[in-house]
């Protein structure tokens, strides 16, 4: 398994990141190094081991269904680059998700 | 349909139901609908760095309820995953959902079609997830975002591609709505978005085993739109195939104003969500004991309720079907029954008739909810009691009912105020009858010579003379007696 320049461009697009040609080349090689290391880990026999979905040996951490005060609208909007008195304001969204 | 001899549509539905919890799925913010924008928010649902979501236990309870009601297997261990995509109403840049290990799998529901035929529709999975916020595009050139809905709990119910017509899809959706409202886990309101539906549609030649290329249809926010949008999309695909075109896998949006499906403008890679287990949330472990606890608390489901109505109230199956078709109707019917003094089969049937007839007629005409129906169950019960004990006739009952729609008076008050009490005294009725028979001697002759159909004429005249207040049974008996003597 190896990462191509195309993969890097695709992932960058998904993450909405822009890179120069040089950076893309560098990232391709770095990602490949990481994958090589993973290949090394793959040599360990894991057939009899349950896959781990969480690093902590914990389960069922719940809260009761109780309403707790949050923060004010003013506070919520304080760090937004653009907002009205009540809404976050973002550039027009074209198309749908 | 002209194409239905040649082609077969294959439909699967994905239904999102907003859960009726008080607080959000992973934080304590209120889930209340209609509060001022961005007022039910906190660092967790706004996706601030460094916060830790904690799962609302009720979300799990509600999801297990739906899982049990749809005969699903409840997974002993299930986990949450992050579904990654960028959209302004998703502050974190990912939606917390379930991917590889959903809590419910492999269930089914039974739907009943118009012709009474029943069909099982498979449920692939039901999983827990959170809602996104709301984008408002109409105010000016910018988009406005309200994060109140961010983090409100949802369940997504994914069906097998088991439906073969828009009608089946419609009945499936009605059944799902019926279940979630009976279970008390969702208010089922499609217009307000508490229940949302997307469809996967493909068509294939009849007899073909392989599935055609599927198209996703979104934005069908009412029951009727679901049927119409599917109809449209199926015909579009059939026409394309007839022309020899290939169907492209894409997502369409139903445009209710134009009555057509339009392709959604989006980039191809938008569907690469790069799911991975959410490291912030620990696995949910559901024990047998927990499942049993939820099972014990399951309310009576539509079919059980229907069977009980037939058994307990001796009403016909048709009545029981109509009354249990929606939780709110069944609830109203049962509350009327509870307030009855005369606990007889006659009274039960009358309550059924009035609920199915005049009550539902007014509900449909005025779009009032059953909960806010102007004639409260207690007053309808009193009216039925008065009918059963002969205080009023069914004709007068209609008048009393109409009056109750606009006034808060009890049926007894209305009857007294308007002098509508039924006249049961044979002496009083007999006197009126005598006058009428004297006045219409010719018709009496006709009756006695065999023209018995004039009987109805006499009844009508008597009722007219007594302003509809005479007990019709007594009028009939007395009249028969007098004409024969």
Interface residues (C-beta under 8 A of the other chain):
Chain A: X10 X13 X14 X16 X53 X54 X55 X56 X58 X59 X60 X61 X62 X63 X64 X65 X66 X67 X68 X69 X70 X71 X72 X73 X76 X77 X82 X84 X86 X87 X88 X89 X90 X91 X92 X93 X94 X95 X96 X97
Chain B: X21 X22 X23 X27 X28 X29 X30 X36 X37 X38 X39 X40 X41 X42 X43 X45 X46 X54 X55 X56 X57 X58 X60 X77 X79 X84 X85 X86 X87 X88 X90 X101 X135 X136 X137 X141 X142 X143 X144 X145 X146 X147 X218 X253 X264 X265 X266 X269 X270 X272 X274 X277 X279 X281 X282 X283 X284 X285
